[in-house]
Amino acid sequence: MNDTKNTGGVLVTASLWLVLLVSAATNSIGQFAGLDWTIRMFAGAVSVVCIVLLIVRYIARRKA
């Protein structure tokens, strides 16, 4: 796959995956680590946003 139209595409996608993994891990182990529920809910919201953005990017690449 040649991604010449969007040279930062791979970097953005990798960054979204990294943020998704960190926020999901924070949300998952936050209760055991004693984090406040607001921090865990924020991490969950960030996870959902990352998932939506990854899906949107995937669909946009398929149409291109």
N, CA, C and O of each residue as an XYZ file, in Angstrom:
256
protein
N       0.847     -1.177      0.000
C       0.000      0.000      0.000
C       0.890      1.237      0.000
O       1.735      1.394      0.881
N       0.708      2.101     -0.968
C       1.503      3.311     -1.084
C       0.695      4.484     -0.538
O      -0.344      4.842     -1.092
N       1.181      5.080      0.552
C       0.462      6.154      1.238
C       1.124      7.497      0.941
O       1.570      8.191      1.854
N       1.185      7.863     -0.354
C       1.852      9.105     -0.716
C       0.970     10.325     -0.511
O       1.485     11.432     -0.353
N      -0.353     10.152     -0.511
C      -1.250     11.290     -0.317
C      -1.161     11.835      1.098
O      -1.231     13.047      1.304
N      -1.008     10.954      2.068
C      -0.984     11.359      3.469
C       0.274     10.789      4.109
O       0.256      9.676      4.634
N       1.363     11.545      4.070
C       2.637     11.030      4.558
C       2.640     10.810      6.054
O       3.405      9.979      6.544
N       1.810     11.527      6.801
C       1.735     11.348      8.241
C       0.688     10.334      8.653
O       0.422     10.177      9.845
N       0.087      9.642      7.699
C      -0.991      8.706      7.982
C      -0.589      7.572      8.901
O      -1.328      7.221      9.822
N       0.568      7.002      8.659
C       1.030      5.889      9.478
C       1.337      6.367     10.892
O       1.037      5.674     11.864
N       1.923      7.526     11.007
C       2.259      8.078     12.318
C       0.996      8.384     13.123
O       0.945      8.111     14.322
N      -0.003      8.937     12.484
C      -1.262      9.256     13.168
C      -1.957      7.971     13.616
O      -2.454      7.888     14.739
N      -1.988      6.980     12.744
C      -2.637      5.721     13.090
C      -1.913      5.028     14.242
O      -2.553      4.525     15.165
N      -0.593      5.001     14.190
C       0.179      4.381     15.269
C      -0.016      5.135     16.581
O      -0.098      4.524     17.647
N      -0.089      6.444     16.503
C      -0.307      7.242     17.712
C      -1.692      6.977     18.301
O      -1.846      6.883     19.519
N      -2.689      6.859     17.440
C      -4.035      6.549     17.923
C      -4.074      5.184     18.607
O      -4.713      5.029     19.649
N      -3.401      4.203     18.032
C      -3.347      2.883     18.656
C      -2.642      2.935     20.004
O      -3.074      2.295     20.962
N      -1.556      3.700     20.077
C      -0.812      3.814     21.335
C      -1.662      4.483     22.416
O      -1.701      4.016     23.554
N      -2.331      5.559     22.067
C      -3.197      6.250     23.031
C      -4.351      5.336     23.445
O      -4.745      5.323     24.611
N      -4.887      4.576     22.498
C      -5.962      3.636     22.819
C      -5.490      2.587     23.824
O      -6.192      2.296     24.792
N      -4.323      2.027     23.603
C      -3.814      1.007     24.515
C      -3.554      1.558     25.912
O      -3.891      0.921     26.910
N      -2.956      2.741     25.979
C      -2.656      3.337     27.290
C      -3.942      3.703     28.025
O      -4.068      3.442     29.221
N      -4.881      4.298     27.327
C      -6.118      4.700     28.001
C      -6.962      3.488     28.401
O      -7.593      3.499     29.458
N      -6.977      2.458     27.576
C      -7.713      1.247     27.937
C      -7.069      0.554     29.131
O      -7.771      0.049     30.007
N      -5.743      0.526     29.171
C      -5.057     -0.071     30.320
C      -5.323      0.730     31.588
O      -5.536      0.155     32.655
N      -5.310      2.049     31.474
C      -5.606      2.896     32.624
C      -7.019      2.651     33.120
O      -7.259      2.566     34.324
N      -7.941      2.540     32.195
C      -9.327      2.284     32.561
C      -9.482      0.899     33.198
O     -10.248      0.734     34.148
N      -8.769     -0.074     32.685
C      -8.911     -1.449     33.169
C      -8.307     -1.662     34.550
O      -8.939     -2.252     35.425
N      -7.088     -1.182     34.744
C      -6.403     -1.452     36.017
C      -6.543     -0.307     37.011
O      -5.986     -0.360     38.108
N      -7.279      0.717     36.633
C      -7.440      1.876     37.513
C      -8.107      1.548     38.834
O      -7.749      2.110     39.869
N      -9.059      0.656     38.806
C      -9.753      0.295     40.033
C      -8.809     -0.408     40.996
O      -8.839     -0.151     42.199
N      -7.980     -1.285     40.477
C      -7.047     -2.016     41.328
C      -5.914     -1.131     41.824
O      -5.354     -1.369     42.894
N      -5.576     -0.105     41.041
C      -4.515      0.813     41.419
C      -5.014      1.913     42.342
O      -4.216      2.692     42.865
N      -6.322      1.987     42.549
C      -6.888      2.978     43.442
C      -7.109      4.339     42.816
O      -7.170      5.345     43.523
N      -7.232      4.385     41.487
C      -7.494      5.661     40.819
C      -8.942      6.071     41.048
O      -9.829      5.230     41.194
N      -9.158      7.367     41.074
C     -10.508      7.911     41.238
C     -11.349      7.552     40.014
O     -10.816      7.374     38.919
N     -12.646      7.448     40.203
C     -13.517      7.051     39.102
C     -13.549      8.085     37.985
O     -13.782      7.732     36.829
N     -13.319      9.353     38.306
C     -13.327     10.376     37.247
C     -12.154     10.173     36.286
O     -12.294     10.384     35.081
N     -11.022      9.774     36.805
C      -9.861      9.511     35.947
C     -10.145      8.302     35.059
O      -9.809      8.296     33.875
N     -10.764      7.283     35.641
C     -11.082      6.092     34.857
C     -12.127      6.386     33.785
O     -12.040      5.856     32.678
N     -13.100      7.213     34.098
C     -14.115      7.563     33.110
C     -13.512      8.416     31.992
O     -13.880      8.265     30.827
N     -12.598      9.300     32.343
C     -11.911     10.096     31.332
C     -11.094      9.187     30.418
O     -11.100      9.362     29.199
N     -10.392      8.218     31.003
C      -9.607      7.276     30.199
C     -10.518      6.453     29.292
O     -10.160      6.165     28.150
N     -11.684      6.076     29.792
C     -12.639      5.349     28.960
C     -13.158      6.190     27.814
O     -13.336      5.691     26.703
N     -13.401      7.457     28.075
C     -13.866      8.359     27.014
C     -12.790      8.539     25.944
O     -13.094      8.568     24.751
N     -11.548      8.659     26.369
C     -10.442      8.772     25.416
C     -10.349      7.504     24.569
O     -10.087      7.576     23.368
N     -10.561      6.350     25.189
C     -10.551      5.087     24.450
C     -11.635      5.060     23.380
O     -11.387      4.652     22.245
N     -12.830      5.492     23.743
C     -13.939      5.502     22.790
C     -13.644      6.453     21.628
O     -13.917      6.125     20.474
N     -13.094      7.615     21.925
C     -12.758      8.577     20.867
C     -11.708      7.989     19.934
O     -11.811      8.142     18.717
N     -10.706      7.321     20.482
C      -9.672      6.699     19.649
C     -10.263      5.615     18.752
O      -9.894      5.508     17.582
N     -11.172      4.816     19.288
C     -11.808      3.766     18.490
C     -12.595      4.379     17.338
O     -12.514      3.906     16.205
N     -13.347      5.421     17.624
C     -14.133      6.080     16.572
C     -13.216      6.665     15.506
O     -13.488      6.520     14.314
N     -12.138      7.322     15.914
C     -11.212      7.907     14.941
C     -10.521      6.836     14.103
O     -10.318      7.031     12.905
N     -10.157      5.717     14.706
C      -9.543      4.632     13.945
C     -10.520      4.053     12.928
O     -10.122      3.725     11.810
N     -11.779      3.924     13.293
C     -12.780      3.416     12.354
C     -12.985      4.397     11.203
O     -13.067      3.995     10.043
N     -13.068      5.679     11.530
C     -13.239      6.701     10.489
C     -12.054      6.698      9.530
O     -12.242      6.789      8.317
N     -10.836      6.594     10.057
C      -9.643      6.552      9.206
C      -9.653      5.311      8.321
O      -9.284      5.382      7.149
N     -10.071      4.178      8.874
C     -10.121      2.943      8.095
C     -11.107      3.063      6.942
O     -10.800      2.681      5.813
N     -12.282      3.589      7.227
C     -13.297      3.734      6.178
C     -12.827      4.722      5.112
O     -13.051      4.507      3.921
N     -12.181      5.797      5.538
C     -11.695      6.788      4.569
C     -10.618      6.191      3.667
O     -10.567      6.507      2.478
N      -9.754      5.328      4.215
C      -8.725      4.694      3.406
C      -9.325      3.692      2.415
O      -8.821      3.538      1.303
N     -10.386      3.021      2.815
C     -11.010      2.045      1.917
C     -11.678      2.733      0.743
O     -11.705      2.188     -0.361
N     -12.221      3.931      0.965
C     -12.897      4.649     -0.114
C     -11.910      5.314     -1.068
O     -12.242      5.578     -2.224
N     -10.706      5.583     -0.590
C      -9.714      6.291     -1.412
C      -9.136      5.415     -2.491
O      -8.289      5.865     -3.264
